[in-house]
Amino acid sequence: MLHQHPELSGNEYETSHTLRQFLQRYEPDQVITDLGGAGFAAVFNGSDSKGPTVLFRAELDALPIVEQNELAYTSIRKGVSHKCGHDGHMAILLGVANLLRKHPLHTGRVILLFQPAEENGAGAWAVLQESRFQDLQPDFVFALHNMPGLPLKQVLVREQTFAAASVGLKVGLYGKESHAAEPENGQNPGEGMSELIQALNAIARDQTPFSDLSLLTIVHARLGEMAFGTNPGFATVMATLRAFEQEDLNKLKELAIESVKLVSSKYNLRHDLEWVEEFPATVNAPEAIEYIKHAATGMGLDIKQAEQPVRWSEDFGHLTNRYTGALLGLGAGKDQPQLHHADYDFPDELIPVGAALFYRIALTIMQDKSPHVL
């Protein structure tokens, strides 16, 4: 059902409604709706609510990708599909709700957050601005992401930075249009656009200013309209800036701005800049990692320590910036197509594993075991 009816970031209202209706069978103590848009939180109280509050998050949104798989549950929405596995992550939280209903906790409470708009980086930040969410005050926050390329069910952990920081840059360069037969009467920004692309690419080639991996990828460029009779008067360059460390991303941004200003001045062009889809680095707390390891060990799961952060970004970093928590990886199989590929499909075998892992994390925290002796 979730896979067949995907919805893009900011439009997940049908998905949210379906989940809330399904969750009723597990009788949550409270459901808080309209968090950051279509998001909502289901709260399950222990018999003694004085204990810790633990939050687990799943994402609601899908991607604008045409699905290539031929499945019994293939997406019916043209050009939209769950190619990041968020449908599986949602199903995992439903599994946690089932376990909490069958085996209620004796103390504390668990919050299941179904968050909108992860793919564009807007959802977690929007949820955090809601006073009704702020009132929940979780002590710990956790999320997982399935990881194609890792053995099925392997748990990937890393203290400190787990996922890179990133941001999108849109640059507009403005000259003056003229007839193509009279280019001398206009100001074509084409040369400036070309030089800017080269200048931006050169920034990431020199890693000297950065403490760790830093990337800048040109993702789109456009010069005027497709009209043979017109000398174009505007150009657009778009890039993604990415770094393992937030300080390095800030440095990347500074160098990119400097390049735009220099090129604009050289070619006498007006310019504007816009930063979009900004994701902070997702930084894991050591204490939260110890709880994950304890739960995974108790389930007999293989645990792998990541040597480097993953290059993709996650807006869960907004939550770990504010609360003690961690993002973990759960292996989706060595032969599984990669995330965001048109033939990717979330392996359903991970649903009970992920649900049990989250439940055991909560149980360990509620039992107030000291992480350093786990």
C-alpha positions in Angstrom: 0.0 0.0 0.0 2.7 2.5 1.0 4.9 1.6 -2.0 2.0 1.8 -4.5 1.0 5.2 -3.4 4.1 7.3 -3.0 4.0 11.1 -2.4 6.7 13.7 -2.9 8.1 15.9 -0.1 5.5 18.3 1.4 2.6 16.4 -0.1 2.5 13.2 2.0 -1.1 13.7 3.3 -2.6 10.5 2.0 0.4 8.6 3.3 0.0 10.2 6.7 -3.7 9.4 6.8 -3.1 5.8 5.9 -0.5 5.4 8.6 -2.7 7.0 11.3 -5.6 4.8 10.4 -3.4 1.7 10.6 -1.9 2.8 13.9 -5.3 2.9 15.6 -5.2 -0.9 16.1 -2.1 -0.5 18.3 -3.9 2.1 20.5 -1.3 4.8 21.0 -1.9 7.0 24.1 -1.6 10.1 22.0 -1.3 11.1 18.4 -0.1 14.6 17.5 -0.9 15.6 13.9 0.1 18.4 11.5 3.8 18.4 12.5 5.8 20.3 9.9 2.9 19.6 7.4 1.8 16.0 7.0 4.0 14.7 9.9 2.6 13.2 13.1 3.8 11.6 16.2 2.3 8.6 18.0 3.1 8.4 21.8 3.1 5.1 23.7 3.4 5.5 27.5 4.8 2.9 29.9 2.9 2.1 33.0 5.2 4.5 34.9 5.7 7.5 32.7 8.5 9.0 34.9 11.2 7.2 32.9 13.1 8.5 29.8 11.4 9.5 26.5 12.8 7.8 23.4 11.9 8.9 19.9 12.2 6.9 16.7 11.8 8.5 13.3 10.7 7.4 9.9 10.3 9.5 6.7 7.1 9.9 4.7 8.3 11.1 1.4 9.2 9.5 -1.9 11.3 10.6 -4.9 10.5 11.9 -8.4 11.9 8.7 -10.1 10.2 6.5 -12.6 10.1 3.0 -11.2 11.7 0.3 -13.4 10.7 -2.7 -11.2 7.8 -4.9 -12.2 6.3 -5.8 -8.8 2.9 -6.8 -7.5 3.1 -3.5 -5.6 4.7 -1.2 -8.2 4.0 2.5 -7.8 0.8 3.7 -9.5 2.0 7.3 -9.3 3.6 8.2 -12.6 7.2 9.4 -12.1 7.1 9.0 -8.3 8.4 6.0 -6.3 10.0 5.0 -3.0 13.6 4.6 -4.2 15.1 5.4 -0.8 13.2 2.9 1.2 11.1 5.3 3.2 8.2 3.0 2.8 10.2 0.3 4.6 11.2 2.7 7.3 7.6 3.6 7.9 6.7 -0.1 8.1 9.5 -0.6 10.7 7.9 2.0 12.9 4.5 0.3 12.6 6.3 -2.9 13.7 7.6 -1.0 16.8 4.0 0.1 17.5 2.9 -3.6 17.3 5.6 -4.6 19.8 4.7 -1.8 22.2 1.1 -2.9 22.1 2.0 -6.6 22.7 4.8 -5.9 25.2 4.2 -2.5 26.9 7.1 -0.9 28.6 7.1 -0.6 32.3 8.5 2.9 32.4 9.1 5.9 30.3 7.5 6.5 26.9 8.2 6.0 23.2 7.5 8.5 20.5 7.1 7.3 16.9 7.7 10.3 14.6 6.5 10.0 11.0 8.4 13.0 9.5 7.6 14.7 6.2 10.0 16.1 3.6 13.3 14.5 4.4 14.4 14.4 0.8 14.5 18.2 0.4 15.9 18.8 3.9 12.9 20.8 5.1 10.9 18.3 7.2 13.0 17.8 10.4 13.6 21.5 10.7 9.9 22.2 10.3 8.9 19.6 12.9 11.3 21.1 15.4 9.7 24.5 15.1 6.3 23.1 16.3 5.6 23.9 19.9 3.6 20.7 20.3 6.6 18.7 19.3 8.9 20.8 21.6 6.7 19.9 24.5 7.6 16.2 24.0 11.2 16.8 25.0 12.7 13.4 24.0 15.8 12.3 26.0 17.0 10.2 23.0 16.3 10.2 19.3 17.1 7.4 16.8 16.6 6.7 13.2 17.9 4.1 10.7 18.5 4.0 7.0 18.7 0.8 4.9 22.1 0.4 3.3 22.4 -1.4 0.0 25.9 -2.9 -0.5 26.1 -4.1 3.1 25.2 -7.7 4.1 21.5 -8.1 4.9 20.7 -7.1 8.5 24.3 -5.9 9.3 24.2 -2.9 11.6 26.4 0.0 10.6 27.4 2.4 13.4 29.8 5.4 13.8 30.3 7.9 16.5 30.4 11.6 15.6 29.7 12.3 12.0 27.6 9.5 10.3 26.2 11.4 7.3 27.7 14.4 5.4 26.4 17.9 5.5 25.3 19.3 2.2 23.5 22.3 0.5 22.3 23.2 -2.9 23.6 26.4 -4.6 21.6 28.3 -7.3 23.5 31.1 -9.1 21.9 33.5 -11.5 24.1 35.5 -13.9 22.4 38.4 -15.7 23.6 40.4 -18.7 21.5 41.8 -21.5 19.5 40.1 -24.3 19.8 41.3 -27.9 19.1 40.0 -31.4 21.4 37.1 -32.3 22.4 39.1 -35.4 23.5 42.0 -33.1 25.5 40.4 -30.2 27.5 43.6 -29.8 24.3 45.3 -28.5 23.8 42.7 -25.8 25.7 41.1 -23.0 25.9 37.4 -23.3 26.7 35.7 -19.9 27.9 32.5 -21.6 31.6 33.0 -21.1 31.0 34.0 -17.5 28.9 30.8 -17.0 31.6 28.7 -18.5 34.3 30.2 -16.3 32.2 30.0 -13.2 31.7 26.2 -13.7 35.4 25.8 -14.1 36.1 27.9 -11.0 33.6 26.0 -8.9 35.0 22.7 -10.0 38.5 23.8 -9.1 37.4 24.5 -5.5 36.8 20.9 -4.7 39.9 19.6 -6.6 42.1 21.4 -4.1 41.4 19.7 -0.7 44.2 21.7 1.1 41.8 24.1 2.8 39.6 21.3 4.2 40.0 19.0 7.2 38.1 16.1 5.6 36.4 15.1 2.4 34.7 18.0 0.7 32.9 17.9 -2.7 31.3 20.3 -5.1 29.3 18.8 -8.0 27.8 20.9 -10.8 24.3 19.5 -11.3 22.7 21.8 -13.8 23.6 24.7 -16.1 21.4 26.8 -18.5 22.2 29.6 -20.9 19.2 31.7 -22.0 16.2 30.2 -23.9 16.4 27.8 -26.8 15.9 30.5 -29.5 18.3 30.8 -32.4 17.4 34.4 -33.0 18.2 35.6 -29.5 21.5 36.5 -27.9 20.9 35.3 -24.3 20.9 37.7 -21.4 20.8 35.2 -18.4 22.5 32.0 -17.2 21.9 29.7 -14.3 24.4 27.4 -12.6 23.4 24.9 -9.9 25.8 22.9 -7.7 25.7 20.6 -4.7 28.2 21.3 -1.9 29.0 18.4 0.4 31.4 17.8 3.3 31.9 15.5 6.2 32.5 18.4 8.6 30.2 21.4 9.0 33.2 23.7 9.1 34.3 22.4 5.8 30.9 23.0 4.3 31.0 26.6 5.5 34.4 27.0 3.9 33.1 25.5 0.6 30.2 28.1 0.7 32.7 31.0 1.3 34.9 29.9 -1.6 31.9 29.4 -3.9 30.6 32.9 -3.1 34.0 34.4 -3.8 34.1 32.7 -7.2 30.7 34.0 -8.1 31.7 37.5 -7.2 35.0 37.4 -9.1 33.4 36.0 -12.3 30.5 38.5 -12.1 32.8 41.4 -11.7 35.1 40.2 -14.5 32.3 40.0 -17.1 30.3 42.9 -15.7 27.3 40.7 -14.8 24.7 41.1 -12.1 24.3 38.0 -10.0 22.2 36.4 -7.3 22.7 33.4 -5.1 20.2 31.1 -3.4 21.0 28.3 -0.9 18.5 25.4 -0.9 18.0 22.0 0.6 20.5 22.5 3.4 21.3 19.4 5.5 23.5 19.6 8.6 26.0 16.8 9.3 24.3 14.0 11.2 26.5 13.7 14.3 26.0 10.6 16.5 26.3 10.7 20.3 28.7 8.0 21.7 26.1 7.2 24.4 23.4 6.5 21.8 25.8 4.3 19.8 26.4 2.2 22.9 22.7 1.6 23.3 22.5 0.5 19.6 25.4 -1.9 20.0 23.9 -3.5 23.1 20.5 -4.0 21.4 22.1 -5.4 18.2 24.4 -7.7 20.2 21.4 -9.1 22.1 19.8 -9.9 18.7 22.9 -11.6 17.4 23.3 -9.1 14.6 26.6 -8.4 13.0 27.9 -4.9 13.9 30.2 -2.9 11.6 32.1 0.2 12.6 32.1 2.7 9.7 35.6 4.1 9.1 34.2 7.1 7.2 30.8 8.9 7.2 28.5 8.2 4.3 28.5 10.8 1.5 24.8 11.2 1.3 23.0 13.6 3.7 20.1 13.2 6.1 18.0 15.9 7.8 17.9 13.8 10.9 21.0 15.8 11.7 18.7 18.6 12.8 17.4 16.3 15.5 20.8 15.0 16.7 21.9 18.6 16.8 19.3 19.3 19.5 18.9 15.9 21.3 21.2 13.0 22.2 20.8 10.4 19.5 22.1 8.5 16.5 21.4 7.4 13.0 22.4 3.8 12.2 22.6 1.8 9.0 20.9 -1.5 8.4 22.3 -3.7 5.6 19.9 -4.2 2.7 22.0 -6.8 0.9 25.3 -6.8 -1.0 23.5 -7.2 -4.4 20.7 -4.7 -3.7 20.6 -1.8 -6.2 21.7 1.5 -4.7 19.5 4.1 -3.1 17.8 6.5 -5.6 18.3 4.0 -8.5 15.2 3.3 -10.6 15.4 -0.5 -9.9 15.9 -0.3 -6.1 13.3 -2.0 -3.8 13.3 -2.1 0.0 13.9 -5.7 1.2 10.9 -6.6 3.4 13.1 -8.9 5.5 14.4 -5.8 7.3 11.0 -4.8 8.7 10.9 -7.2 11.7 14.6 -6.8 12.3 14.5 -3.0 12.4 11.4 -3.0 14.5 12.9 -5.5 17.0 16.1 -3.4 17.1 14.3 -0.2 17.9 12.2 -1.9 20.6 15.3 -3.4 22.2 17.0 0.0 22.2 14.0 1.5 24.0 13.9 -1.4 26.4 17.6 -1.0 27.3 17.3 2.7 27.9 14.2 2.2 30.0 16.0 -0.3 32.1 18.5 2.4 32.9 21.6 0.3 32.1 24.8 2.2 32.0 26.1 2.3 28.4 29.8 1.8 29.4 29.1 -1.6 30.9 26.8 -2.9 28.2 
